[in-house]
Amino acid sequence: MVVFGMVLFSYFLVTGGIVYDVIVEPPSIGSTTDEFGHSRPVAFMQYRVNGQYIMEGLASSFLFVLGGIGFVVLDKANLTGLSRLQRTMLLTLGFFCVIAAFFGSRIFMTIKLPGYLK
């Protein structure tokens, strides 16, 4: 289980763009000016596919890990010796994690590149 945790943590860091963050050193969040001249924080670097803020990378990495954990939970639901309630709960949790990760990633892509997934 320790090896799985280390692999999962390294997967989180790599998909979060830790190499990009170390080399480029982007800010954690950005800012934009609204129509009234006030500065507003933004978490997504819009219209830049190859650029990201640190929080954007961590949030999307969390969704990738959530989807991966959902598939692991779905695999554990096939073990023998589980009661019907345990199997149903594992299947529900696994499907919820996978579906939440999928639609969360789609929402992030819509925020990052408006009009891309239409």
C-alpha positions as CSV (number, residue, x, y, z in Angstrom):
1,M,0.0,0.0,0.0
2,V,3.0,2.3,0.6
3,V,4.2,1.8,-2.9
4,F,0.7,2.5,-4.3
5,G,0.6,5.7,-2.2
6,M,4.0,6.8,-3.5
7,V,3.1,6.1,-7.1
8,L,-0.2,7.9,-6.7
9,F,1.5,11.0,-5.2
10,S,4.1,11.1,-8.0
11,Y,1.2,10.8,-10.5
12,F,-0.4,13.7,-8.8
13,L,2.7,15.8,-9.0
14,V,3.5,14.9,-12.6
15,T,0.0,15.5,-13.9
16,G,-0.1,18.7,-11.9
17,G,2.8,20.0,-14.0
18,I,5.5,20.1,-11.2
19,V,8.2,20.1,-13.9
20,Y,6.7,23.1,-15.7
21,D,6.2,24.9,-12.4
22,V,9.8,24.4,-11.4
23,I,11.2,25.5,-14.7
24,V,8.8,28.4,-15.6
25,E,7.9,29.5,-12.0
26,P,4.4,30.8,-12.8
27,P,2.3,32.6,-10.2
28,S,-0.1,30.6,-8.1
29,I,-3.1,32.5,-9.4
30,G,-3.4,35.2,-12.0
31,S,-5.4,38.4,-12.0
32,T,-7.5,40.2,-14.6
33,T,-9.2,43.6,-14.7
34,D,-13.0,43.7,-15.0
35,E,-15.1,46.3,-16.7
36,F,-15.0,48.6,-13.7
37,G,-11.2,48.6,-13.4
38,H,-11.0,46.3,-10.4
39,S,-8.4,43.6,-10.2
40,R,-10.0,40.1,-10.0
41,P,-8.2,36.8,-9.3
42,V,-8.4,34.1,-11.9
43,A,-7.4,30.5,-11.5
44,F,-7.2,29.5,-15.2
45,M,-4.8,30.9,-17.7
46,Q,-7.3,31.3,-20.6
47,Y,-6.5,30.8,-24.3
48,R,-3.0,29.3,-23.4
49,V,-2.9,25.5,-23.8
50,N,0.7,25.2,-22.9
51,G,0.6,27.6,-19.9
52,Q,-0.9,27.2,-16.5
53,Y,-1.1,28.7,-13.0
54,I,0.0,26.5,-10.1
55,M,-3.5,26.2,-8.7
56,E,-4.9,25.3,-12.1
57,G,-2.4,22.4,-12.3
58,L,-3.2,21.2,-8.8
59,A,-6.9,21.3,-9.4
60,S,-6.8,19.4,-12.6
61,S,-4.3,16.9,-11.1
62,F,-6.8,16.3,-8.3
63,L,-9.5,15.5,-10.8
64,F,-7.1,13.0,-12.6
65,V,-6.3,11.3,-9.4
66,L,-10.0,11.2,-8.4
67,G,-10.8,9.4,-11.7
68,G,-7.9,7.0,-11.1
69,I,-9.0,6.2,-7.6
70,G,-12.5,5.7,-9.0
71,F,-11.2,3.0,-11.3
72,V,-9.3,1.4,-8.4
73,V,-12.5,1.4,-6.3
74,L,-14.5,-0.1,-9.3
75,D,-11.8,-2.9,-9.5
76,K,-12.1,-3.6,-5.7
77,A,-15.9,-4.0,-6.2
78,N,-15.2,-7.2,-8.1
79,L,-13.5,-9.0,-5.1
80,T,-15.1,-12.1,-3.8
81,G,-16.5,-12.2,-0.3
82,L,-18.2,-8.8,-0.4
83,S,-21.8,-8.4,0.7
84,R,-24.4,-7.0,-1.7
85,L,-24.4,-3.7,0.3
86,Q,-20.6,-3.4,0.2
87,R,-20.5,-4.1,-3.5
88,T,-23.2,-1.6,-4.3
89,M,-21.5,1.1,-2.2
90,L,-18.2,0.5,-3.9
91,L,-19.7,0.5,-7.3
92,T,-21.6,3.7,-6.5
93,L,-18.5,5.4,-5.1
94,G,-16.4,4.3,-8.0
95,F,-18.8,5.5,-10.7
96,F,-19.3,8.8,-8.9
97,C,-15.5,9.4,-8.8
98,V,-15.1,8.6,-12.4
99,I,-18.1,10.7,-13.6
100,A,-17.1,13.6,-11.4
101,A,-13.6,13.6,-12.7
102,F,-14.8,13.4,-16.3
103,F,-17.2,16.2,-16.1
104,G,-14.9,18.3,-13.9
105,S,-12.2,18.0,-16.5
106,R,-14.7,19.0,-19.2
107,I,-15.6,22.1,-17.2
108,F,-12.0,23.0,-16.8
109,M,-11.4,22.7,-20.5
110,T,-14.4,24.9,-21.2
111,I,-13.0,27.5,-18.8
112,K,-9.5,27.3,-20.3
113,L,-10.6,27.3,-23.9
114,P,-14.1,28.7,-24.4
115,G,-15.8,27.3,-27.4
116,Y,-13.5,24.3,-27.7
117,L,-15.8,21.5,-26.7
118,K,-19.0,22.7,-28.4
